[in-house]
Amino acid sequence: MTTTEALRELLPEGRVFDDPDVLAAHSRDRATFCPAGTPAALVRARSTEDVSAVLRWANEHGVAVVPQGARSGLSGAGNALDGCVLLSLEKMDAIIGIDPEEQVAVVQPGVINGALAAAVAERGLFYPPDPGSRSISTIGGNVSTNAGGMCCVKYGVTGDFVRGLEVVLADGRVMRTGRRTAKGVAGYDLTRLMVGAEGTLGVVTEVTLSLRPASAQPLTAVAFFPELADSARTVSGFLAEGHRPSVLEFMDASSVKAVQQIADLGFPEGMAAMLLVQSDLGDAAPAELAAFEKVATAMGAAEVVVSDSVAEGEMLMQARRLVGDAHEKLGKALLIDDVCVPRRRLEEMVTGLKRVEAEHRVQVLCAGHAGDGNMHPVVAFDESDADETARAHQAFDAIMALGLELGGTITGEHGVGQLKRDWLGRELDEAGLSTSHAIKRALDPNDILNPGRVLPEAS
Amino acid sequence: MTTTEALRELLPEGRVFDDPDVLAAHSRDRATFCPAGTPAALVRARSTEDVSAVLRWANEHGVAVVPQGARSGLSGAGNALDGCVLLSLEKMDAIIGIDPEEQVAVVQPGVINGALAAAVAERGLFYPPDPGSRSISTIGGNVSTNAGGMCCVKYGVTGDFVRGLEVVLADGRVMRTGRRTAKGVAGYDLTRLMVGAEGTLGVVTEVTLSLRPASAQPLTAVAFFPELADSARTVSGFLAEGHRPSVLEFMDASSVKAVQQIADLGFPEGMAAMLLVQSDLGDAAPAELAAFEKVATAMGAAEVVVSDSVAEGEMLMQARRLVGDAHEKLGKALLIDDVCVPRRRLEEMVTGLKRVEAEHRVQVLCAGHAGDGNMHPVVAFDESDADETARAHQAFDAIMALGLELGGTITGEHGVGQLKRDWLGRELDEAGLSTSHAIKRALDPNDILNPGRVLPEAS
């Protein structure tokens, strides 16, 4: 019996797909240059019972299962493996409940981040985690990568908002973790163990999220710097004064230029970097932005624009949000990195990228969540040129090496997946790696849950 | 060779103690009615190497190790086991560094919470977690229980501030978890797995903590309610309006009365409950307290006092902080509970306590972190009366059952330890329990790390 036949016996009608075109369309997330195999079947789960049935069967038969949300991930954790079952959670997309009094939402994993944010906003609430993919990515995917975004500098990452989960374990059993209450310390933190595990320890089928009261509409300022290092020093200098902006983003000259080509925002010419800051402090927002202006000017900004209009601020934010599209429009192949460094090392990070660019003779663009020290350097290269492609991969690696050297991490929010699993072996120490492997073996002894992702080969 | 002799061979001089009086003095934390065994030795570790040597030896010889901080815990996780090594981290009490620019502190586990809070305040920073024990409890203990406190309603619990750890594993290997950066998702969240594990998965030897900029000095209000239920409804009603007070505490009539007996604060007579709220919003604090006054009055408060003086506010906070001492001064034995419920169920919680009191004919006092739904009901009873003692234990159990029934947890911040391990089996489902046991076996296969704590017997 084939995998498809076996799954069709187990599951209600309309769940199992094996049309080659459908499978091919579901075989990759958005990571570039990550190998993808040929899946045996795609299951579109519609209930926890569906997920449970698939895992129980896969565990008994030693078949790999790759959980998928919107396949918007950037690390290859959603890519197919040869002969695997692709387990899509996209159709489990119900917002089960929003509780304004308790400030909690309960959702299925396939809910789109932006849809949830909009639904809670209608109730006067705020779900802060806002990955760049928010209009397409799912909460389940956000949980599985512990996704970040622009609001994290003030409000924290996805994991900070996850109170509890329903998770299907490798053998198909259903586990509830965490709590519905504001606090709780009953037993090991299985919730946080699942957050960011990229589907290698269990499949998330329900998420209980903390919400916040709505914040005030933010005001926005942008600063332009002739010198790259000055922009980095402004970030650490401003935050060290004790300010907590709701957004603090960085764009280098190449990124600003790329954005200007798809939306002319009239930004000044000849600048090396731009910072974008928002304050959602309401009446106190102008003072926070004035403090930013003061620091930026002292550090060497050539121009600082403080907007007193929410609409104009939204337009400036749009410039930042367009960076991904703008990079893609360059018509080159892209390798997107995700290093995060201590803020005071940002200066060395951004200037170091220039060295990487020169040394490996490939273009390196950079934008990122400067307030968190989380940068997304992008190596752009001509894929038809084998030598340039090789140099691009070297540059990509050099960026991670630089991040580690500066006391940082290889991934601030995109996850390890397949793309960086060997690099995880360089970031963790031997005890951390072997503990991680021990946990994986304990929870998934037959190694069916997204095998080969996150953890490097055991030594 | 005895345990003491073996350890003295392994460790530098002045580390190993076996004087029976010293051992007896270190055999218990502050949990009442938790059995404690007779330890073989006490080790006062002074370095990670000391901890590593003890665990390596204990793991080889199958000797139980009970890690201890200040022994201020309330769940018996620090109590001696027969023949165990008590491993005290109290002498590892260095603040290794405070980095104002990066807003990070690195500390050894024996640092007292209040000492750290004071040290970072001197640098213009804020370490929010403030358990009631803060003047005596250690950061290592706070991490191991994921301790809370009064500031948590706005700022979160200990775990929310832990970026990374150095942990000695059961076999003596040293592991670094987490990151120094604001964000990071490289691999499984081993940091959070250790937080709240009460020394059953590893021994924490260094902690990297996030700090915040200092907040404004808070202003304070108190409200007095003739009806218990009205105080609970005020809590959920006020928070549902979107306010984020920095403190929102509850005291019942018996607790207020007990406090008045050690410090007469001139509180009105005949009230059923008191709420205490603080706002640290600076210029916006008076408006937040006015909103509280409005809700409290609408809900039936007989008197609301809004203080415009920081000093007077500190005096009112003192009343709340004295509750523990005041309860002890009643001259009765106390069983301290720690249930946490969804905020809208607080009304049922506090009125339910009155039923428990009547049904089991023991006094039940209550104070707690109302804004988090985290209540500390205290059963006070005459220990010389066997029948009353039995009823007190029944009441203690009835309170946890009530918490679970209301959708809550058996422990909001004190931990499971020995006191509530059987109850953990009622809170977690079968899959959660077996997953927790699998993790414990994977990380501590010889079961030497605080064995028998947290997890109930495997079924």
Interface residues (C-beta under 8 A of the other chain):
Chain A: P100 E101 E102 Q103 V104 G124 T145 N146 G148 C152 V153 G156 V157 G159 D160 L169 R173 V174 M175 R176 T177 R179 R180 T181 A182 K183 G184 V185 A186 G187 Y188 D189 L190 R192 L193 V195 G196 A197 L201 R212 P213 A214 S236 L239 A240 E241 G242 H243 R244 G282 D283 A284 C340 V341 P342 R343 R344 H369 G371 D372 G373 N374 G407 G408 T409 I410 T411 G412 E413 H414 G415 V416 K420 L424 E427 L428 D429 E430 A431 G432 T435 S436 A438 I439 R441 A442 L443 V454 L455
Chain B: P100 E101 E102 Q103 V104 G124 T145 N146 G148 C152 V153 G156 V157 G159 D160 L169 R173 V174 M175 R176 T177 R179 R180 T181 A182 K183 G184 V185 A186 G187 Y188 D189 L190 R192 L193 V195 G196 A197 L201 R212 P213 A214 S236 L239 A240 E241 G242 H243 R244 G282 D283 A284 C340 V341 P342 R343 R344 H369 G371 D372 G373 N374 G407 G408 T409 I410 T411 G412 E413 H414 G415 V416 K420 L424 E427 L428 D429 E430 A431 G432 T435 S436 A438 I439 R441 A442 L443 V454 L455
